[in-house]
Amino acid sequence: MSSLSDSNVLITGAAKGIGAAVARACVGAGARVGVLDTDSGAAEALVAELGDGALALTANVSDYGEVAAAADALRAEFGPITGLVANAGIAQYALMSEGDPESWRRLLEVNVLGAAYAVRAVVGPMKEAERGHLVLMSSIAGREAWIGEPIYIASKHAMVGMGHSLRKECAEHRVGVTLVEPAIVDTPLVRSTEEGREELDRYAALDPADVGNAVVFALAQPPGVGVSEMVLRALGPEA
């Protein structure tokens, strides 16, 4: 298995949690990374930790123009983008009978359109060069369902469908597509809600670094080898 020493990877939602762990793992494997986030201060702090192989990028993933501009900035700094980790996402706990419809719109814009916009910003040159790898950060919520997160679950099912379609589109161009589907991960996003904290108390959780290592495994496969889907679960009591 090759390293990432000749790779330039754009990571969305990269300043904290899973995204930051992915950035650390990629840099540790030799890649240069674009740390894209709406929180410019957190992105810059992570870049200061990662060193010269990282670039802070500020963009809202639900705005295609901002994402495309960030991708251009990364190319200008490091050269062609060879990897994407579409990680940015938000969650919401609410019953369908009680949820806020406007917050549903925001969630879908970030989780689904945000991933689509990130792919759109990088996939054309990858197909032309016949080199690249796209990682979509989905969830076991894209395979299963439960009460309390209906729109989040819908967004992750949408990402799984998009990922499988994208893989078929990209295969003839030798561009890989991987869906990464973790179970519960101990992140600031999960800990930001009472429901998330209760789940962490009840169930075994992955560390963000576990997900980062899985992403590097997918990105570091040799040319011609694709990892289409990865489901990650912590060993212990399961949700």
C-alpha positions as CSV (number, residue, x, y, z in Angstrom):
1,M,0.0,0.0,0.0
2,S,1.4,3.4,-1.0
3,S,1.7,6.4,1.2
4,L,0.0,9.8,0.6
5,S,3.3,11.6,0.0
6,D,2.2,12.8,-3.4
7,S,-1.3,13.8,-2.4
8,N,-3.2,17.0,-2.0
9,V,-6.4,16.4,0.0
10,L,-9.3,18.8,0.5
11,I,-11.2,18.1,3.8
12,T,-14.5,19.8,4.6
13,G,-15.6,20.4,8.1
14,A,-12.0,19.9,9.0
15,A,-11.3,22.1,12.0
16,K,-12.7,19.8,14.7
17,G,-13.8,16.3,15.5
18,I,-13.7,13.7,12.7
19,G,-12.5,16.3,10.1
20,A,-9.5,17.3,12.3
21,A,-8.6,13.7,12.9
22,V,-8.7,13.0,9.2
23,A,-6.4,16.0,8.6
24,R,-3.9,14.8,11.2
25,A,-3.9,11.3,9.8
26,C,-3.5,12.5,6.2
27,V,-0.6,14.8,7.1
28,G,0.9,11.9,9.2
29,A,0.8,9.8,6.0
30,G,2.6,12.5,4.0
31,A,-0.2,14.3,2.4
32,R,-0.7,18.1,2.0
33,V,-4.2,19.1,3.2
34,G,-6.7,21.9,2.8
35,V,-8.5,22.4,6.2
36,L,-11.8,23.8,5.1
37,D,-14.3,25.0,7.7
38,T,-16.7,27.9,8.6
39,D,-14.7,28.5,11.8
40,S,-11.6,30.3,10.4
41,G,-10.0,30.5,13.9
42,A,-10.2,26.8,14.5
43,A,-9.0,26.0,11.0
44,E,-6.0,28.3,11.4
45,A,-5.2,26.8,14.8
46,L,-5.2,23.3,13.4
47,V,-3.0,24.4,10.5
48,A,-0.5,25.9,13.0
49,E,-0.4,22.4,14.6
50,L,0.0,20.6,11.3
51,G,2.7,22.8,9.8
52,D,3.6,23.8,6.2
53,G,1.7,20.9,4.6
54,A,-1.6,22.4,5.6
55,L,-3.7,25.4,4.4
56,A,-6.6,27.0,6.2
57,L,-9.6,27.6,4.0
58,T,-12.8,29.3,5.1
59,A,-16.0,28.4,3.3
60,N,-19.7,27.5,3.9
61,V,-20.2,24.1,2.1
62,S,-23.8,25.0,1.3
63,D,-22.5,27.8,-1.0
64,Y,-21.0,26.3,-4.1
65,G,-19.1,29.5,-5.0
66,E,-17.3,29.5,-1.7
67,V,-16.4,25.8,-2.0
68,A,-15.1,26.2,-5.6
69,A,-13.0,29.2,-4.5
70,A,-11.5,27.3,-1.7
71,A,-10.6,24.4,-4.0
72,D,-9.0,26.9,-6.4
73,A,-7.0,28.3,-3.5
74,L,-5.7,24.9,-2.5
75,R,-4.7,24.1,-6.1
76,A,-2.8,27.4,-6.2
77,E,-0.9,26.6,-3.1
78,F,-0.1,22.9,-3.5
79,G,-1.1,21.8,-7.1
80,P,-3.8,19.5,-8.3
81,I,-6.3,18.1,-5.8
82,T,-5.9,14.3,-5.6
83,G,-8.2,13.6,-2.7
84,L,-11.5,14.9,-1.2
85,V,-13.0,14.0,2.2
86,A,-16.5,15.5,2.2
87,N,-16.9,15.4,5.9
88,A,-18.9,18.6,6.9
89,G,-22.2,17.8,8.5
90,I,-24.6,18.8,11.2
91,A,-27.1,16.8,13.2
92,Q,-30.5,17.4,14.8
93,Y,-32.5,15.5,17.4
94,A,-36.3,16.0,16.9
95,L,-39.4,14.1,16.1
96,M,-41.1,14.7,12.8
97,S,-44.1,16.0,14.7
98,E,-41.9,18.6,16.6
99,G,-39.0,19.5,14.3
100,D,-38.3,22.9,12.8
101,P,-38.8,22.8,9.0
102,E,-36.3,25.6,8.5
103,S,-33.6,23.7,10.4
104,W,-34.3,20.7,8.2
105,R,-33.5,22.8,5.2
106,R,-30.2,23.9,6.7
107,L,-29.3,20.3,7.6
108,L,-29.9,19.0,4.1
109,E,-28.1,22.0,2.5
110,V,-25.0,21.1,4.6
111,N,-25.1,17.4,4.7
112,V,-26.3,16.6,1.2
113,L,-25.7,19.6,-1.0
114,G,-22.5,20.4,0.9
115,A,-21.0,17.0,-0.1
116,A,-22.3,17.4,-3.7
117,Y,-20.8,20.8,-4.0
118,A,-17.4,19.6,-2.7
119,V,-17.4,16.8,-5.2
120,R,-18.4,19.1,-8.0
121,A,-15.5,21.5,-7.2
122,V,-12.9,18.8,-7.6
123,V,-14.1,15.8,-9.6
124,G,-13.8,17.2,-13.1
125,P,-10.0,17.6,-13.1
126,M,-9.6,14.2,-11.4
127,K,-11.6,12.5,-14.2
128,E,-9.5,14.3,-16.8
129,A,-6.2,13.3,-15.1
130,E,-7.5,9.8,-14.3
131,R,-6.3,10.2,-10.8
132,G,-8.1,11.0,-7.6
133,H,-10.1,9.6,-4.7
134,L,-13.4,10.9,-3.3
135,V,-14.4,10.0,0.3
136,L,-17.9,10.7,1.5
137,M,-18.4,10.7,5.2
138,S,-21.7,9.1,5.7
139,S,-22.8,7.1,8.8
140,I,-24.5,3.9,9.8
141,A,-27.5,6.2,9.7
142,G,-27.3,5.8,6.0
143,R,-28.0,2.0,6.4
144,E,-30.2,1.9,9.5
145,A,-33.0,4.0,11.1
146,W,-34.2,4.9,14.6
147,I,-36.6,7.4,16.2
148,G,-35.4,11.0,16.8
149,E,-33.2,11.9,13.9
150,P,-35.4,11.5,10.8
151,I,-33.9,14.3,8.6
152,Y,-30.3,13.5,9.6
153,I,-31.0,9.8,8.7
154,A,-32.5,10.9,5.4
155,S,-29.4,13.0,4.6
156,K,-27.1,10.0,5.2
157,H,-29.2,7.7,3.1
158,A,-29.0,10.4,0.4
159,M,-25.2,10.4,0.7
160,V,-25.0,6.6,0.4
161,G,-27.1,6.7,-2.8
162,M,-25.0,9.6,-4.2
163,G,-21.8,7.8,-3.4
164,H,-22.8,4.6,-5.2
165,S,-23.9,6.6,-8.2
166,L,-20.7,8.6,-8.2
167,R,-18.6,5.5,-8.0
168,K,-20.2,4.2,-11.2
169,E,-19.6,7.5,-12.9
170,C,-15.9,7.7,-11.8
171,A,-14.8,4.1,-12.2
172,E,-14.0,4.3,-15.9
173,H,-11.9,7.4,-15.2
174,R,-9.9,5.5,-12.5
175,V,-11.1,7.8,-9.8
176,G,-12.0,6.0,-6.5
177,V,-15.1,6.7,-4.4
178,T,-15.4,5.5,-0.8
179,L,-18.3,5.8,1.5
180,V,-17.2,5.8,5.2
181,E,-20.0,4.9,7.6
182,P,-19.1,5.2,11.3
183,A,-21.3,4.3,14.2
184,I,-21.3,6.7,17.1
185,V,-18.1,8.7,17.4
186,D,-17.0,10.7,20.5
187,T,-16.9,14.2,18.9
188,P,-17.8,17.7,20.0
189,L,-20.8,17.5,17.7
190,V,-22.2,14.5,19.6
191,R,-21.3,16.0,23.0
192,S,-23.1,19.2,22.1
193,T,-26.5,17.7,22.7
194,E,-28.0,16.0,25.8
195,E,-29.2,13.1,23.6
196,G,-25.6,12.6,22.3
197,R,-24.1,12.7,25.7
198,E,-26.6,10.1,26.9
199,E,-25.7,7.8,24.0
200,L,-22.0,8.1,24.7
201,D,-22.8,7.0,28.3
202,R,-24.7,3.9,27.1
203,Y,-22.8,2.7,24.0
204,A,-19.3,2.0,22.9
205,A,-17.9,4.9,20.8
206,L,-15.2,5.3,18.2
207,D,-12.5,7.8,18.6
208,P,-12.2,10.4,15.8
209,A,-8.7,9.0,15.1
210,D,-10.2,5.6,14.3
211,V,-12.1,7.3,11.4
212,G,-9.1,9.2,10.3
213,N,-7.1,6.0,10.0
214,A,-9.8,4.4,8.0
215,V,-9.9,7.3,5.6
216,V,-6.1,7.1,5.1
217,F,-6.5,3.4,4.4
218,A,-8.9,4.2,1.6
219,L,-6.9,7.0,0.1
220,A,-3.7,5.1,0.2
221,Q,-4.8,2.2,-1.9
222,P,-2.7,1.7,-5.0
223,P,-4.0,2.9,-8.4
224,G,-6.7,0.6,-9.8
225,V,-7.9,-0.5,-6.3
226,G,-11.1,1.0,-4.9
227,V,-12.6,0.6,-1.4
228,S,-16.2,1.3,-2.1
229,E,-17.7,1.2,1.4
230,M,-16.4,1.0,5.0
231,V,-18.6,0.5,8.1
232,L,-16.9,1.3,11.4
233,R,-18.2,0.2,14.8
234,A,-16.6,0.3,18.2
235,L,-16.4,-3.0,20.0
236,G,-18.7,-3.0,23.0
237,P,-22.4,-2.2,23.6
238,E,-23.9,-1.1,20.3
239,A,-26.6,1.5,19.7
